[in-house]
Amino acid sequence: MKAIVVGGGIGGLAAAVSLRRVGWEVVVHERAAAFGEIGAGVGVMPNALRALSWMGLEDEVRRLGTPRVSGGVRASDGRWLVHLPDVGQQKIIAMHRADLHGVLLRALPPEILFNDSEVTSVEELDADLVVAADGIGSRLRAELLPGAPGPVYAGATAWRGVAPGPYDLPITQTLGPGGEAGVLPLGDGRVCWYVARVAPAAADLDPVALFAGWHDPIPELVASTPDVIRHDIHHLPPLPTFVSGRVALLGDAAHAMVPYLGQGACMALEDAVTLAVVDGDLARYDALRRSRAQAVWRGSRIAGRLGIELTSPVALALRNFAFRALPPSVAVRGMTRFASWEVPTAGGR
Ligand SMILES: Cc1cc2nc3c(=O)[nH]c(=O)nc-3n(C[C@H](O)[C@H](O)[C@H](O)COP(=O)(O)OP(=O)(O)OC[C@H]3O[C@@H](n4cnc5c(N)ncnc54)[C@H](O)[C@@H]3O)c2cc1C
């Protein structure tokens, strides 16, 4: 059985690795001049680590990443809202996105990877299975589901980067009025960070000025990073299906979500393994993936409403009070509620 994967991001490469593990012949087409990944950090959540383990890549991910066990949620003045000195079993592996992409890339033989190879229509592809892993702006999705809504602006813009450090910090998310920040320390002293702000699309904003009053070391992380990437945050309203004929939509092409739970790339890894486990049964892929990914999509949306989108001082005070009142075990359950996913079994659900 032959599969063609369109898109060589984390989702497309993970699909190629997974399908090859169950015996499919696979090629990957990537429109960019080279296979690569920009961006800053990615937190490999326990659910994503299970997917990577199924692909045979857990050791390599653990070698290149750093397990983070302590952290929590802070207010913009630095007060802890939830402080988790040890989140126990629910370890997050902090990695640079390029390292995760590289682990997947090295697991594939170069002769199946075609760069500078843009796919313009499903019609041009001769395969038993086509994997549309062509990202949030998916051309294949627009062709196959012409009535489905496209990406919409989610009301906030984000900047990301890797500060050279060295720092020794816990993993944290900071919630402030109309903005949020995330800090994901790598094991070598560098720190991946993002800051996001409610704003009109393409607004002319300077993150150094916007986050200057936030707690240490956020202003310094932003100001000391040489290459800062900016993204206006878009998401994709839930689709009625993830499959059409012999095509499976995967990753952001199927369910691009706001980044406030840090699960977007993790969902693409889950999709990839599930697609291989169902071994061409796309109705089952749709049944297994659509409810799960759309639940995480909604959870991310709610995290945004209770986080970055809150601006009223009363609502902020209530939210912060509620966070501080939570017993740590309840807070851990809430923050990791999507991390308990297990690889589905062949034939079962
Ligand atoms: C600010 C921000 C922070 C984030 N933080 C996290 C995080 O901490 N953890 C997490 O899990 N997720 C995070 N995400 C989400 C994550 O980045 C995405 O969910 C993930 O990268 C999606 O991977 P993908 O392979 O589906 O799509 P993409 O990475 O977009 O890859 C699509 C690929 O397809 C190629 N392509 C497109 N069209 C064609 C075509 N017609 N022919 C051939 N090739 C084509 C593109 O060049 C690209 O390489 C974040 C996102 C944002 C915006």
The ligand as a MOL file (V3000), in Angstrom:
LIG
                    3D

  0  0  0     0  0            999 V3000
M  V30 BEGIN CTAB
M  V30 COUNTS 53 58 0 0 0
M  V30 BEGIN ATOM
M  V30 1 C 2.6620 30.8740 18.9830 0
M  V30 2 C 2.5010 29.3640 18.8740 0
M  V30 3 C 3.0000 28.5350 19.8900 0
M  V30 4 C 2.8440 27.1350 19.8020 0
M  V30 5 N 3.3220 26.3640 20.8230 0
M  V30 6 C 3.1170 25.0110 20.7930 0
M  V30 7 C 3.5870 24.1600 21.8730 0
M  V30 8 O 4.2160 24.6010 22.8410 0
M  V30 9 N 3.2960 22.8330 21.8070 0
M  V30 10 C 2.6050 22.2900 20.7580 0
M  V30 11 O 2.3540 21.0630 20.7810 0
M  V30 12 N 2.1830 23.0510 19.7200 0
M  V30 13 C 2.4190 24.3980 19.7090 0
M  V30 14 N 1.9830 25.1720 18.6680 0
M  V30 15 C 1.2660 24.5280 17.5580 0
M  V30 16 C 2.1780 23.8640 16.5570 0
M  V30 17 O 3.1060 24.8250 16.0930 0
M  V30 18 C 1.3880 23.3040 15.3710 0
M  V30 19 O 0.2100 22.6720 15.8200 0
M  V30 20 C 2.2170 22.2610 14.5900 0
M  V30 21 O 3.4490 22.7870 14.2040 0
M  V30 22 C 1.4450 21.8030 13.3470 0
M  V30 23 O 2.2420 20.9390 12.5760 0
M  V30 24 P 1.7610 20.5140 11.1220 0
M  V30 25 O 2.8110 19.5780 10.6150 0
M  V30 26 O 0.3480 20.0580 11.1540 0
M  V30 27 O 1.7530 21.8660 10.2580 0
M  V30 28 P 2.9440 22.8130 9.8070 0
M  V30 29 O 4.0280 22.8550 10.8210 0
M  V30 30 O 2.3170 24.1120 9.4050 0
M  V30 31 O 3.5450 22.0930 8.5180 0
M  V30 32 C 2.9070 22.1290 7.2680 0
M  V30 33 C 3.9670 21.8910 6.1890 0
M  V30 34 O 3.3280 21.7070 4.9280 0
M  V30 35 C 4.0360 22.4300 3.9340 0
M  V30 36 N 3.0660 22.6980 2.8680 0
M  V30 37 C 2.0060 23.5460 2.9220 0
M  V30 38 N 1.3070 23.4930 1.7750 0
M  V30 39 C 1.9330 22.5880 0.9810 0
M  V30 40 C 1.6740 22.0880 -0.3420 0
M  V30 41 N 0.6200 22.5220 -1.0520 0
M  V30 42 N 2.5080 21.1580 -0.8840 0
M  V30 43 C 3.5800 20.7110 -0.1560 0
M  V30 44 N 3.8750 21.1490 1.1030 0
M  V30 45 C 3.0550 22.0720 1.6610 0
M  V30 46 C 4.5440 23.6660 4.6730 0
M  V30 47 O 5.6380 24.2570 4.0190 0
M  V30 48 C 4.9140 23.0780 6.0310 0
M  V30 49 O 6.2420 22.5970 6.0670 0
M  V30 50 C 2.1630 26.5590 18.7010 0
M  V30 51 C 1.6920 27.3880 17.6640 0
M  V30 52 C 1.8500 28.7750 17.7430 0
M  V30 53 C 1.3350 29.6510 16.6060 0
M  V30 END ATOM
M  V30 BEGIN BOND
M  V30 1 1 1 2
M  V30 2 1 2 3
M  V30 3 2 2 52
M  V30 4 2 3 4
M  V30 5 1 4 5
M  V30 6 1 4 50
M  V30 7 2 5 6
M  V30 8 1 6 7
M  V30 9 1 6 13
M  V30 10 2 7 8
M  V30 11 1 7 9
M  V30 12 1 9 10
M  V30 13 2 10 11
M  V30 14 1 10 12
M  V30 15 2 12 13
M  V30 16 1 13 14
M  V30 17 1 14 15
M  V30 18 1 14 50
M  V30 19 1 15 16
M  V30 20 1 16 17
M  V30 21 1 16 18
M  V30 22 1 18 19
M  V30 23 1 18 20
M  V30 24 1 20 21
M  V30 25 1 20 22
M  V30 26 1 22 23
M  V30 27 1 23 24
M  V30 28 2 24 25
M  V30 29 1 24 26
M  V30 30 1 24 27
M  V30 31 1 27 28
M  V30 32 2 28 29
M  V30 33 1 28 30
M  V30 34 1 28 31
M  V30 35 1 31 32
M  V30 36 1 32 33
M  V30 37 1 33 34
M  V30 38 1 33 48
M  V30 39 1 34 35
M  V30 40 1 35 36
M  V30 41 1 35 46
M  V30 42 1 36 37
M  V30 43 1 36 45
M  V30 44 2 37 38
M  V30 45 1 38 39
M  V30 46 1 39 40
M  V30 47 2 39 45
M  V30 48 1 40 41
M  V30 49 2 40 42
M  V30 50 1 42 43
M  V30 51 2 43 44
M  V30 52 1 44 45
M  V30 53 1 46 47
M  V30 54 1 46 48
M  V30 55 1 48 49
M  V30 56 2 50 51
M  V30 57 1 51 52
M  V30 58 1 52 53
M  V30 END BOND
M  V30 END CTAB
M  END
